[in-house]
Amino acid sequence: MQTKSQICPIRWQDNALFLLDQRRLPAEETWLRLDNAPEVAEAIRNMVVRGAPAIGFAAAFGVVLSVLRHGSAAGWRNLVDSDIETLAAARPTAVNLAWSLGRMTKLLAAESDDLARSLLDEAQDQLKTDREQNLRMGQAGAELIEKGSKVMTHCNAGALATAGYGTALAVIRVGHGQKKIEQVFVGETRPWFQGSRLTAWELAKDGIPVTLLADSAAAQAMQKVGINWLIVGADRIAANGDVANKIGTYALAIAARHHGAKVMVVAPHATVDMSISDGSGIPIEERSANEILDAAGIENCLPEITIANPAFDITPAALIDFIVTEKGVFRAPFEGAFSRLKPGKMT
Amino acid sequence: MQTKSQICPIRWQDNALFLLDQRRLPAEETWLRLDNAPEVAEAIRNMVVRGAPAIGFAAAFGVVLSVLRHGSAAGWRNLVDSDIETLAAARPTAVNLAWSLGRMTKLLAAESDDLARSLLDEAQDQLKTDREQNLRMGQAGAELIEKGSKVMTHCNAGALATAGYGTALAVIRVGHGQKKIEQVFVGETRPWFQGSRLTAWELAKDGIPVTLLADSAAAQAMQKVGINWLIVGADRIAANGDVANKIGTYALAIAARHHGAKVMVVAPHATVDMSISDGSGIPIEERSANEILDAAGIENCLPEITIANPAFDITPAALIDFIVTEKGVFRAPFEGAFSRLKPGKMT
């Protein structure tokens, strides 16, 4: 079995952090070199790096840069704490960011002899652990897939959002390496085009056959091509198995059920939020109308027109067949299934 | 009852044809003045005017312009025939274009005393008849709708594609005038954005509350808002009731069925093609990959990525509740229902 993924959007080299600039994909593969923590915070804010796990790891390396810069100065700890605050504020809503920085802060308190080295080891370890977990999810998910499968995915639950392999795309990578997956289909993923710009690119880079299409063409592809699996990531999973994911996932899950395709959600167990009993408790972020209008070249919209731009939707557990985590595979029905997981904690 | 529609994209005035330039909507309401047939052909080719019926009517006025220009010249008939050929070639696949020009050619052969006048009368009559038929469909469709309905539509089956009112949007206009329809939802309609650019604009212009959203957000809107009806147009209807319409219609019909919303297709009876037994016989136009890539700002796509860009999809008759034509309303099941229509003929 061969599972490819040369793609990791985060690299440490020559005492600097290098980030693959995702704003420029797929036109250019530009790596930005960042030498201090405020630069890292700015890169997170500006979406050079995206995807909750990847954001956290970038911030962890930002702390290493801060200590390398300030570690020998008088009052260095205040300077580093200030940098950590800046990093934490870059995308305040990402759980992983706070988690990664929390691990770094704990190490700072321990005050080891070679602090920069131990912080760097921790940051590298976060990357490595994420890659291992993703590969484990990939293997667990791929076991469910039959030979000759055609798969649909949505948005980018890929290497570019993580330290490598991705979540849904880890399953697709392993499944393709095992020669079980023949072809992958991905919608462009309006309004941000993560499918067009990121997923199609990273699958093609890894030599996995991929077809890109408008989101609204997915149902017809299911009908004509015979899609066997819809495999997606998750932003949050409620205790009953309802899944919040990128807008459009729900429509795909309905179409998958209609065509007899199975639905697999792939996410680290920390995505399960046991404090939320069902999907109705998950807040849905409403984003700017410009994301809808800009691509159509509309600068001035009649004020009477209402624009709805929800970033996520809720796919009810009843439409999901499998939820794959690094701690095991859950099979529908999901009610009560997650009690063996430690809820809301990152490993 | 009040049914608004100030919008007609075609106007004859001061011996010239005026077309509402749909390429500039919704940013600008620019009317282009056209003084001769080659200019009309170019406007059709360049999508100044779009929608099969509207294209036909514009071409009919093009013939009037040709006769006004050449009618007193020696060998005028050859000059006019040449103009008609140019008009017919502007969008060779639109059935309505050939039909409209056929009516004009028949009049030319009759050689009446005031030829320009009789041609102009015919062109004006085509416009008038279309508006009347659309209003009739609107009234028939609106009778099916309950008070307090929320409606979803797709693409632009509107006034802008016809001589006024539209097809699906005629039902929505009448239903809103009868205070039965509270709110209309329309997806942006990738890849051409007819929803964003045309439908949202023309409904808002007529004072009909409209919400614009990404195509992939439609299913969630059905779930959260409680949509009662999906009302769409059709490009072709097979003898068994399968409907070819803008890509994305099929996904919406599946989602409508899933949420218990009813599906109404509104189209002139000439759209029913009795020579095609079911949807599998309807050819689906595959359009340029650039339509998918351009809006995402992708100039160079990895050559390994396959782009699928079907312009239409087939919604099986089994997902459709009503097909409304100007000759009557058909209720599912549709097998054998269309035999009382004269198939494939334009009225």
Interface residues (C-beta under 8 A of the other chain):
Chain A: P26 A27 G187 E188 T189 R190 P191 F193 S196 R197 A200 W201 A204 K205 G207 P209 V210 T211 L212 L213 A214 D215 S216 A217 A218 A219 Q220 A221 Q223 I247 G248 Y250 A251 I254 A255 R257 H258 I292 L293 A295 A296 G297 I298 E299 N300 C301 L302 E304 I305 T306 I307 A308 N309 P310 D313 I314
Chain B: P26 A27 G187 E188 T189 R190 P191 F193 S196 R197 A200 W201 A204 K205 G207 P209 V210 T211 L212 L213 A214 D215 S216 A217 A218 A219 Q220 A221 Q223 I247 G248 Y250 A251 L252 I254 A255 R257 H258 I292 L293 A295 A296 G297 I298 E299 N300 C301 L302 E304 I305 T306 I307 A308 N309 P310 D313 I314
